[in-house]
Amino acid sequence: MEDLIDLLSDQDTVLRGYIALVGAKIVGHKYMGQDRTLALSFNHNEEALESKDVIWCYIEKERDKAPLLYPVISKPEEDED
């Protein structure tokens, strides 16, 4: 996983591919209008996950930019690169 962290944080690296998310802890807020936000908290962490619980995301990272994650509907085929 440290190799993946290095790739995602390197300013000179360009990436495209899929990442399987099996756990997440995210906090933030949703804009609900002027002077109003809704606090968000999402926590999904389990010891053993069934394959249906895996969230697949497409990742793109351009040089000098942060990675972008896009959720996908179904697991990518093995021959897709």
C-alpha positions, 0 to 999 in steps of 0.5 A: 500500500505504501507504493500506491500512496507514493504513486498517488502523492507524486507530483510527476506521476500520471495514472488511470485505472481502477481501485477497489474500496473495501473500507472508508472513513469520510467526513465533510459537508453538503451545501444546502443553500446560502448560510446552510450546510449539512454535516456528513459522516460515512464509515464503512470498515469491516473485517471480511467483506463479501465481493458485493460490498466492494466499491469499485472506483475509476481513478485518474491522476494528472501531473501536478494534480490530486487524484480524482475518483469516480464510482463505477456501477460494476466491477471492471473486467479482468482484461480491461486496462 
